[in-house]
Amino acid sequence: MNQYQVLNKSFINGTWVEGKENKTVDMMNPYDNDVLAKVNLASHDQLNEAFDGAKKAQKAWGKDAELRKDVLTKAIQYFKDHKDDIQEILTLESGSTAVKANLEFDLTVGIIEESLTMIDKIGQFEEKPSIIPDKMNEFYRLPKGVISSIAPFNFPLYLSMRTIAPALALGNSIVHKPDLKCGLSSGSVIAKVFEEAGMPAGLFQSLLTKSSVTGDTMFNHEAASFVSFTGSTPVGRHIGQVAGEQLKDVALELGGNGPFCVLSDADIDKAVDAAIFGKYLHQGQICMMINRIIVHEDAYDEFAEKFVARSKEVKYGDPRDPDVVVGPLIDEKQMEKSLANINKAKEFGYDILVEGKQVGNILTPTVIGNVENASELAQTEMFSPIALLVKASSDDDVINKANDTEYGLSSTIFSEDMEKAREYAIDLKFGMTHINDQPVNDEPTALFGGMRQSGIGRFGSPFIVDEFTEGKWISVQKNAREFPF
């Protein structure tokens, strides 16, 4: 048994506690449906208790830079010392393959290391001259207070820590609700890390519960100063509406419909290599994943032939096998959606170039050709190993089709002409565009975020500092000021 399977409790005010909702949920291995742990759901009263404790603990934490450095440094070491067990729980709980679990682990450690560089942003000030004689202006950054964090199941550890680590470094406290499908790796592992690192009680709260229990309290509690959410666009809209009524700031990373743009002069072999990774990593269950592969008609047949051949070679199976690329979908609901999308493609008469099949909880790689870009299918986020190929009549048409979606998270352009590619990259209405690469990229120091219905707010250093701090202006009048009356 993995050591983290026994941490099936919420972590409130420094103590591991059983949930009081009188409802129990099984946390399952998505590959073989084994029960990893049974969880008693935390109650609404326990959520209020967590917010109250986080508010009380935050003030002293925000004023103690040395303690923040010490705790985060020890947290990094804990991760490194327990890498194998942490990667194993990612595989057991989220179906992560070896490549994905290793990537997620490295990103997690990287964001904590980068967060250490943010600590001194709090308590220091920038001095600027004033237009008023003998006055000096000081500009401070102060902690927001309590950050409400709501994480998804697909990159459960990293997408939690991407909020938690910088927020804590900048002097905030956290009330965190992981997706219960991955509540161990997204909540309990993190709580254990900070417990072992000596974090004072109340600064990190992890609630193993459901949104049906918490209601809107995660984003309208009076103690919450900021809401960080990664998940679906419909839920994000609701959170934005509720939080906006109280003038709370939010960071919302929402859905995507990522285009992989193959221009007329692209190196097809390199494009296929990138597309295989960007489509099938973690079974396509990534908001930044390739959703539509849009190819210039002159390159379409060659790309399709080579992509199909490579897709047929992709190994699927038990994610504990280090050679497996495609593991299980997260649950039966996602499988049903995926199979329904394949059936829609057949009904619409699209080319089924590789027909995926259900093998237990795995959907094997699926390739659908000559998809109409404006169709319901192309405008749907697949979130599965289903690749959609779209043909375009020109390079301009490739870009126009790419932009024809309500989403705007991540995108890719393949071209041998860098000047042309950069011009097109600016025109793409996506928060991130990668030239001659695949779109599933995240770095601790990169500007990460989406446009349009893919969300608001930016992650990455130093951009996240603006999100998780309040700006304050203090002026100092050094000599008496003369007033006109």
GILINMO-V286164 format. One record per pair of residues at least 4 apart in sequence whose C-alpha atoms are under 6 Angstrom apart, sorted by sequence separation. I is the first residue (numbers start at 0). J is the second residue. D is the distance in Angstrom with one decimal. If there is no record, write none. Layout:
I_J_D + I_J_D
//
This chain:
10_14_5.5 + 28_32_4.9 + 68_72_5.9 + 78_82_5.7 + 88_92_5.8 + 89_93_5.5 + 90_94_4.7 + 95_99_5.6 + 96_100_6.0 + 110_114_6.0 + 151_155_5.9 + 154_158_5.6 + 157_161_5.8 + 160_164_5.3 + 167_171_4.9 + 178_182_5.7 + 181_185_5.8 + 182_186_5.2 + 183_187_4.7 + 184_188_5.2 + 194_198_5.8 + 210_214_5.4 + 215_219_6.0 + 216_220_5.1 + 238_242_5.9 + 239_243_5.6 + 243_247_5.7 + 274_278_5.8 + 276_280_5.6 + 279_283_5.0 + 295_299_5.9 + 299_303_5.9 + 302_306_5.9 + 303_307_5.9 + 357_361_5.7 + 392_396_5.9 + 396_400_5.9 + 420_424_6.0 + 449_453_5.1 + 459_463_5.5 + 10_15_4.6 + 27_32_5.5 + 28_33_5.2 + 90_95_4.3 + 95_100_5.5 + 129_134_5.7 + 166_171_5.4 + 177_182_5.4 + 183_188_5.9 + 193_198_5.5 + 242_247_5.1 + 278_283_5.5 + 294_299_5.4 + 318_323_5.9 + 344_349_5.5 + 357_362_4.7 + 372_377_5.4 + 391_396_5.6 + 449_454_5.4 + 458_463_4.8 + 9_15_5.7 + 27_33_5.6 + 89_95_5.8 + 129_135_5.6 + 356_362_5.6 + 391_397_5.3 + 8_15_5.8 + 9_16_5.4 + 27_34_4.6 + 128_135_5.2 + 356_363_5.5 + 8_16_5.5 + 26_34_5.8 + 27_35_5.4 + 128_136_6.0 + 177_185_5.5 + 315_323_5.3 + 318_326_5.2 + 355_363_4.8 + 8_17_5.3 + 26_35_5.5 + 127_136_5.1 + 150_159_5.5 + 177_186_5.7 + 314_323_5.1 + 315_324_5.8 + 355_364_5.4 + 448_457_4.9 + 26_36_5.2 + 126_136_5.7 + 278_288_5.8 + 314_324_5.5 + 315_325_4.5 + 316_326_5.4 + 355_365_4.5 + 447_457_5.5 + 126_137_4.7 + 277_288_5.7 + 278_289_5.1 + 315_326_5.8 + 354_365_5.2 + 447_458_5.0 + 25_37_4.6 + 125_137_5.6 + 277_289_5.8 + 353_365_5.0 + 447_459_5.9 + 24_37_5.7 + 124_137_5.9 + 125_138_5.1 + 353_366_4.7 + 446_459_5.3 + 24_38_5.2 + 86_100_5.4 + 124_138_5.3 + 352_366_5.3 + 445_459_5.2 + 23_38_5.4 + 124_139_4.6 + 352_367_5.5 + 444_459_5.0 + 23_39_4.5 + 351_367_4.7 + 443_459_5.1 + 444_460_4.6 + 22_39_5.7 + 350_367_5.5 + 22_40_5.7 + 350_368_4.7 + 370_388_5.9 + 430_448_5.6 + 121_140_5.5 + 186_205_5.6 + 366_385_5.9 + 369_388_5.8 + 370_389_5.1 + 430_449_4.3 + 20_40_5.4 + 121_141_5.8 + 364_384_5.2 + 365_385_4.7 + 366_386_4.8 + 367_387_5.1 + 368_388_4.7 + 369_389_5.2 + 409_429_5.8 + 430_450_5.3 + 18_39_4.7 + 20_41_5.6 + 232_253_4.9 + 349_370_6.0 + 407_428_5.9 + 408_429_5.1 + 411_432_5.3 + 413_434_5.9 + 429_450_5.6 + 18_40_4.6 + 19_41_5.4 + 20_42_4.5 + 225_247_5.8 + 227_249_5.8 + 229_251_5.9 + 231_253_5.1 + 232_254_5.4 + 407_429_4.1 + 408_430_5.3 + 409_431_4.7 + 410_432_4.7 + 411_433_4.7 + 412_434_4.9 + 413_435_4.6 + 18_41_3.7 + 19_42_5.2 + 219_242_5.9 + 225_248_5.0 + 226_249_4.7 + 227_250_4.8 + 228_251_5.0 + 229_252_4.7 + 230_253_5.1 + 231_254_5.3 + 409_432_5.9 + 411_434_5.7 + 412_435_6.0 + 218_242_5.9 + 225_249_5.6 + 229_253_5.9 + 145_171_5.7 + 149_175_5.9 + 152_178_5.6 + 142_169_6.0 + 144_171_5.0 + 145_172_4.9 + 146_173_4.9 + 147_174_5.1 + 148_175_4.6 + 149_176_5.0 + 150_177_4.9 + 151_178_5.3 + 411_438_5.7 + 142_170_5.3 + 145_173_5.7 + 149_177_5.9 + 156_184_5.6 + 410_438_5.5 + 142_171_5.5 + 152_181_5.5 + 156_185_4.6 + 173_202_5.9 + 175_204_5.8 + 176_205_6.0 + 409_438_5.7 + 155_185_4.7 + 172_202_4.6 + 173_203_4.9 + 174_204_4.7 + 175_205_4.9 + 176_206_5.2 + 7_38_5.5 + 255_286_5.3 + 258_289_6.0 + 4_36_5.9 + 254_286_5.7 + 257_289_5.0 + 263_295_5.4 + 257_290_5.0 + 258_291_4.9 + 259_292_4.6 + 260_293_5.0 + 261_294_4.7 + 262_295_5.5 + 327_360_5.1 + 328_361_5.9 + 256_290_5.3 + 258_292_5.8 + 259_293_5.9 + 327_361_4.3 + 271_306_5.7 + 326_361_6.0 + 11_49_5.8 + 408_449_4.1 + 407_449_5.5 + 282_325_5.1 + 407_450_4.7 + 407_451_5.6 + 406_451_5.7 + 408_453_5.5 + 406_452_4.9 + 407_453_5.4 + 405_452_5.8 + 406_453_5.1 + 107_157_4.9 + 118_168_5.0 + 114_165_4.9 + 118_169_5.5 + 111_164_5.5 + 103_157_5.9 + 114_168_5.9 + 28_91_5.4 + 28_92_5.1 + 146_223_5.9 + 145_223_5.1 + 145_224_5.5 + 146_225_5.0 + 147_226_4.7 + 148_227_4.9 + 149_228_4.9 + 150_229_5.5 + 151_230_5.8 + 144_224_5.9 + 146_226_6.0 + 92_181_5.7 + 296_390_5.6 + 292_387_6.0 + 296_391_5.5 + 291_387_5.1 + 292_388_4.8 + 293_389_4.6 + 294_390_5.2 + 295_391_4.8 + 296_392_5.6 + 292_389_5.9 + 293_390_5.8 + 294_391_5.8 + 295_392_6.0 + 284_382_4.5 + 295_393_5.8 + 283_382_5.3 + 284_383_5.4 + 283_383_4.4 + 282_383_5.5 + 283_384_4.9 + 282_384_5.0 + 279_384_5.6 + 61_170_3.8 + 60_170_5.9 + 57_171_5.9 + 57_172_5.3 + 74_192_5.8 + 53_172_5.7 + 74_196_5.4 + 287_409_5.4 + 73_196_5.1 + 256_380_5.6 + 70_196_5.2 + 70_198_6.0 + 262_394_5.5 + 258_401_5.4 + 56_201_5.5 + 56_202_5.8 + 53_201_4.8 + 265_413_5.3 + 52_201_5.1 + 53_202_5.3 + 265_414_4.2 + 256_406_5.9 + 264_414_5.5 + 265_415_5.6 + 255_406_5.4 + 260_411_5.8 + 264_415_5.9 + 288_439_5.8 + 257_409_5.5 + 258_410_5.2 + 259_411_4.8 + 260_412_4.6 + 261_413_5.0 + 262_414_5.6 + 287_439_5.2 + 255_408_5.5 + 257_410_5.2 + 277_437_5.2 + 273_436_6.0 + 273_437_5.1 + 41_207_5.8 + 40_207_5.8 + 41_208_5.1 + 40_208_4.6 + 43_213_5.5 + 6_187_6.0 + 13_200_4.2 + 12_200_4.9 + 13_201_5.9 + 12_201_4.1 + 11_204_5.1 + 10_204_5.6 + 10_205_5.0 + 9_205_5.6 + 9_206_4.9 + 9_207_5.3 + 255_453_5.9 + 254_453_5.2 + 253_453_4.6 + 253_454_5.2 + 252_454_4.9 + 251_454_4.9 + 251_455_5.2 + 250_455_5.7 + 250_456_4.5 + 96_318_4.5 + 97_321_5.3 + 94_326_6.0 + 94_327_5.8 + 30_327_5.3 + 29_329_5.5 + 166_467_6.0 + 143_467_5.8 + 143_468_4.9 + 142_468_4.7 + 143_469_5.7 + 141_468_5.3 + 140_468_5.8 + 141_469_5.1 + 140_469_5.6 + 30_360_5.9 + 140_470_4.8 + 139_470_5.8 + 139_471_5.0 + 110_443_5.2 + 138_471_5.8 + 138_472_4.7 + 137_472_5.8 + 137_473_5.1 + 137_474_5.8 + 136_474_4.4 + 135_474_5.7 + 135_475_5.2 + 134_475_5.6 + 134_476_4.4 + 134_477_5.8 + 133_477_5.4 + 133_478_5.7
//
